[in-house]
Amino acid sequence: MTEPAASSVPRPSDRPLRGWAAVAAVSLGIFCLITSELLPIGLLTPVGADLRVSDGTAGLMVTVPGLVAGLCAPLVTVGAARLDRRHVLCALIGLMAAANLAAALAPDFTVVLAARLLVGISVGGFWAIAGGLAVRLVPAHRVGRATALIFGGVPTASVLGVPAGTLLGELGGWRAAFAAVGALGALTLAALLLLLPPLPPAAPVTFAELPALLRGNTGVRTGVIVTFLVVTGQFAAYTFVRPILRDVSGVDAGFVSTLLLGYGLAGVAGNFLAGPRDPRRTLLTVASVLTVVLALIAVLPGAVAGTGLLVLWGLVYGGLSVSLQGWMLGAAPRAAEAASSLMVAMFNFAIAAGALAGGLAVDRVSVPAAPLTGAALMLTAALTVAVHLRRRRDGEPGRGGPIPEDGERMDGADRTSGLTGAAPDGKSPLKNDRMSRTSETPQMPISVRSPLTPPAAGAGQAPATRPRRA
């Protein structure tokens, strides 16, 4: 059956150029939001001096949006489940633009912090919804590249957005920097209104389905765990990258900003290199390589070694966001937005957890303890992914054959349409999956067909089964 709400919407293959323009607009939205979230990092001192708060208190401008984004990723996904995604994205970008303009005009720090709370709502909601839109905007064989382009806004914001905002703050004051991001948000809103097609909701998501998805889908559950481990490990180390380069690598303080620019540029390249590749194996590579990089940068002295490791760090970590999103889309193709919201929530919570873990390591042990903590978490993530891949490849003991994700079609059919989050009958994707697993073969357990197994001779015959291994 065709879903009535989406029946009049053109397919991505009908207007490919318009689809890519829409992808670019969504990527610009991600760039705007991440720039807005991280902008205060370079403005803590002038904001604190002007509004008469300490640097530690001013740091709440970074902490609050991260925590709020983690909370709001699932809340916005569920709360706006019946609304056109185009309208939701435009509203969230408009909220971000208004929040930054309010911060630019704020008379005191309380108003600034309230505006930052609104930024957190925008970041969490927009990211959770935008992550699964590529499959609705471009042809199926271009989804990997389109997803990479959307998430290219994340490292680009670190490379261009935050440094540009910091420079503008130095030249015209911190209020000018917030106003500029607000104006960029208004331009992004216009681009989304102009370029995004109607995106009716595929199927409503309820709060009850989020924990059900975690319990019933091994791929989603593993992806959320891996997200926590990798992102916590990353920010346990990266939060203290300046003292690491100074105290361990011996890099002069005047060159740190230049090296971080190289880190960001390498991250942009890593994002696009990872986009079209298998997300699970890419995440195994990311976690494994970062285990080695973080361990070495903690103990290996010398500016040359530190510079090389930092650039490699940026290149490898740049592929994380797009790979995590690809993992979630593959694990729950019929519940893409629900799975994305869980990943985004954990991602943002893990940023705060990583900064806290790294801070405790630095305060109680030493600066090198921060990247070593990150390396331990990365190693745990790599082992988690490796176990998951082995289970998928080898199957359960005594049964043989690969184990499909709980959201995948058991017959190996094309899952492109499922990536939008729509069930064939327009019902809840999670309920539809449960019904299909019980109704298709009511009297026999579901098994995976082997290419060596001949099809059934007729409708009345019992389905063939895979021969047991010797």
N, C-alpha and C positions, 0 to 999 in steps of 0.2 A: 504493500500500500504506500501511496505517496502522502507525505505529511501535508495537510491542507495549508498550514501557515507558511510553508516554504515553497508551495507549488508554483507561485508566480515569480519567484526569484531566479534570475538567470544563473546557469551553471558557470563555474569558473572558466571552463573551456570556451564559453560563448564570447567573452570579451577579455582576452588575456592581458592586453595593455592596460585596461582599466583595473584589472585585478592587481597588477604589479604596482600601479600608482597608489592603490589602496594600501598595499603592503608597505610602501614607502611612507605613507602618512601615519600608519600605525607605528612604524619604526621611529619616526620623528616624535610621536607621542611618548614612547618609551625613553627616548633620549631626553626629552623635556623633564619627565618625571624623575629619572635618576639624577639628572643635573640638579633639580630642585631638592631632592632628598640629601644629596651630598654637598651642596653648595656651602653650608655653614662651616664645613671643615676648615676652609681657608679664611673664614671671617669671624672665628670665635673671639679673637682678641679685640678687634674694633667694635664688635657688637657688645661685648662685655664692658668695654670702657665707656661706650656711649650710653648704655642703659644701666650702668653701675651694678653689674653682677660679676661674680668671679668667672674665671675660665671654666671651672668645673660645672658651674650652673649653666653657663652658656652652652656647654656640651650637650645639654638636654635637647638642644635643637636638632641633634643628630639621633640621639637615643629614642626620643618620643616617636618620630615618624616610623622608625624601624619596627618598634613594638606594635604600634597601631596598624601598620601595614600587614603584619603577621595576623593580627586579629581580624582585620577587615577583608582579607582575601576570601575566606569562605563565607563571611557574612554578606558581602556584596554579591557574590555569586548566587547565593540562595535568595537573598532579598530581592534581587532584580531578575529572578529566573524567568519571569513572564514578559520581560520587556525586550524590545528590539535592541540587539547588542550595539548597533550604531548609536542609538540614543544614549545608552549607558556610557559608552566610551566618550562621547562628546560631553556629557554631563560631568564626568570625572575630570576630564582635561579642563573644562571651564571652572570647576571647583579649585583645581590646582592653580590656575591663573589668578583667580580672585584671591586665593590664600596668599600668594606671593605679593600681590599688590597691597593687601592688608598689612603684611609684614613690613613692607617698605614704608608704610605710613604709620606704623605702630608707635604710640606714645610711651609704652613701657614694655618690659620683657614679658609680662603676662599675656599681652595681646600677640606678641611674636610667637609664644609657645602655643597659643590657641590656633594660630594660623598654621603652625607646623603640624599640629594634630590633623588638620584638614588635608595637608599634603600627604600624611600617612594613609588616610582613607583613600585618596586618589591613587597612590602607588599600589597598594594592595589590591584594590578592585580592578584597576586597569590591567595590571600585569597578569592577574589570574584569568581574565577574559581574553586578552589579546594573545596569550600564548597558544591558544588552540584555533586561531582564526585563519592561519595560512591555508588550511585544507578547504576553507570556504571561499578563498579569494583567487587561488591559482590552480592549474591542473595538477592532478595527483602526482605526476612524475617530477613536479617542481616544488613540492611541499618542503623538502629538506632545505633547499636554497632559500625559499621564502621565509621559513622559520629562522634561519641564520640571519637573514636581513633584518627581521623584526628584532631579534635579540642583539643585533649589532649595535643597537642604540645604547646597550648597557656599557660595553667597554669604550665606545665613542664618547659617552658622557664623561667618563673618567679622564679620557685623554684630552678632549677639547672643552667640554662644558664646564667642568669644575675649574680648570686653570683659567679659562676665559672669565668666569665669574669672579675668581679671586683677583685677577688683574683689574677688572672693572671696579671691584671694591677698593683696590689701592688707588685707582685714579679718581674715581668719583664718589667714593664712600660706599659703605655696605648697603645703604638703602637703594642706591642706584643698581647694584647687582641684583637684589631681589626684584626690583621693578623691571629690569631687563628680562629676567626669567618669566615674570608674569606676562610681559608683552609677547615673548616667544610662545607662551602657552596659548595666548589669544590667536596667534597666527596658526598654530597647530590645530586649534579648534576649527578655524575656517577651512583648513585642508581636509580634516576629517569629514566635515559637513559636505564638502564639495566632492570628495573622492570615494568615500565609503558607500557601498550599495546598501540597500536594506538587508539587515541580518536578523530575521525573526528568530526567536528562541526555538531550538530544536526540541527540547523536552524540559519541563520544569525540574529543578533539582531541589530536594528538601534536605533539611538538617539531618534527618534520620538516615539518609542515604550516604552521607559522608563517612560516619563510622562503619556503616555496612560495607562501603567500598574498601575501607582499610582491612576489615575482617575477612572479606570474601575474595579479595584480589591479591594474590601473592606478589605480583609485579608491582602494583601500586604501593603495597606495604613496604616492600624492599626498597623501592625508589625513594620513599619518604625517609627511611632510615639512612640510606646513602646520602641523601641531601643534607641531613643533619650532620653526619660525620664529616663530609667533605667541606661544607661551608663553615662549620665550627672550626675545623682544622685550618682552613684558609685564613679566617679572621683572627684566630689565636696568634698567628704569625704576622699577617699583613698589617694589623693594627700597630705593630711595633717595628715596622720595616725601617723607619728612620734610625732609631737607636741600634738596630741590628747592623745596618750598613756602616754606622759610625763606630760602634764599639767592637764588632767582630771583623768586618771587612776593612776597616780603616779608611773609608771613603770620606773625603772632605765634605763638610756640611754644605758648601756652596754648589756641589755637584749632585746632591741628592735629588733635587727637583728635575734635573735633566735626565737622570737615570729613571726616575719614576715615569717620565714622559716616554722613554723607551719601553718600559714595562707595559704601559697602556697601549702603545702602538703594536707591540707584540701580541697583546690580548685581542686586539681587533683582528689581526691575521689569524690567530688561533680560533676565533669564533667562526670565521668563514671556512677555514680548513675542516672544522669538525662538523659543520652543518649537514653535508650530504652523506656522512658516514654512519655506520651502525652505532646507535647511541650507547648500547650496553658495553660493547667492546671499547668504545672511545672512553667511557667513564672508567673502565678498568685501567686503561692506559694513563688517563689523567691522575687517578689516585696513586698508581704505582710510581709514576715519574715524580709526582710532587712529594711522595714519601722520601725519595732519594734527595731531591733538590732541597727540601726544608732541613733534612738532617745535615747535608753538606754545608749549607749557608750558616748553620749554627756553629760549626766548628772549624771551617776552612778560612784561614786569614788571607788577606790580600785583596786590593781593590779590583784587580783584574778578575780574580775568581768570583768575587762578589757581584761584579757587573754581569759577567756571563751567566751566573746562576739566576740573577734577577730577571734578565731578559727571557731565559728559558722558563722561569716561573710564570711570567706573564703570558707567554705563548701557550703553555699547556693549560693554565687556568682559564684562558680565554674561551676554550671549548666547553666549559662546564655548563653554563646556563642553557645553551641550545641542546646539549646532550641530555640534560635532565628533562627538558621539555619533550624531547623525542622519546625518551624512556616512558614518560607518562602517557603520551599519545599512543604508543604501541601497547602499553599495558592495559589501558582502558579506552579503546577507540570509540566505544558507545557512551562514554561518560567523560569526555575530554575536559570540559570545564570543571567538573567536580574534582577530577584528578589534578588538574592544574592548580586549583585553589588550595588543595592540600600541600602540594609542593611549594607554592609561593609562601604559604603561611609558615611552613617549616624553614624555608630559606631565610626569611626575615627574622624569625626567632633565633636561628642559628648564628646570624650575624652578631646579635647581642650576646649570645652564649659564648661565641668565640672571643669577642673582645674581653668578656669577663674572665674566661679561662686564661687567656694570654696575660691579662693584668695580674692575676693571682700568681702566675708562674714567674713573672718579672719581679714582683714585689717580694715574693717569698724565697726565690732561688736566685735567678740572674736573668739578664737579657737573652742569652742563648736558650734558656729554658722555654721561651715562647715558641720559636720555630720547632724545637724538639717535641713540644706538646702537639703542635700541628702535624708533625711527621707521624706521631703515634696514631692520631686520629685518621690520617690519610691511609696508613697501613691497615687499620681496621676496616675502612671503607673498601679498600682494594680486596681484602679477603672476603668481605660480604658480597661484592659483585662477583668474584670468582666462584664462590659457592652457588650463587644464583645461576650463573651461566652453566655450571656443571650439572645442576639439577635439570635445567632445561634441555641440555644435550643428552644426558644419559637416561633420564626418566626415573620413575620410582623403582625401587628394588624389585626385581622379578618381573617387571612389566615391559621394559624396553621402550625405545622411542622417545622423542622429545616431548616435554611437557609444555603445552601452549599456555600463554597467559590466560587468566580467568576471563578476560574481556574479549579474547580472540575467537573467531569463528572456528569451530572444530572441524569443519569440512575443508578448510584451506581456501575458501572462496575469497574473492577480492574484498578487502575491508575498507576501501576508500570512502564509501558513503558513511560508514560507521564512525569515521574520525570526526565528523561534525557534531557528534553527540546525539544524533537522532536514532531512535530505534525504528525498525521498518514500519511498525504500526503507529508510530507517533507517541507511544507510551514511554514511561520512565525507562531509561536504558538499563538500569539495574534490575528492575522488575522484569523487563523483556528477556534479559540474559537468563534469569532464573527460570522463566517460563520455557524458554527454548531448550534449556538443558534437561527439563523434565518431560517436555512434550514430544521432542523429536524422536527419542528412543525410550519409550516409557518402560520397556520390559528388560532392557539390557544396559549395563554400564557403558558410558561413553568412552570410546577408544579412538586413538589416532590412526587413520589409515596409512599404511605403508605403500610407497610406490610399487612394491613387489606384490601387494595383495590384489588379486583380481576382483573386479566389481561383482556385485550380486547378479545372478543370472536373471532374476525376475523380482517383481514387487513382493511376491509371496514368500521368497526365500529368506532365510535368516541371513543377516549381514556377515560377510567374511571377517575373520579375525586374523591378526598378525600371528604367525607361527612363533612358538616359544623358542628362545635362544637355546642352543645346545649347551 
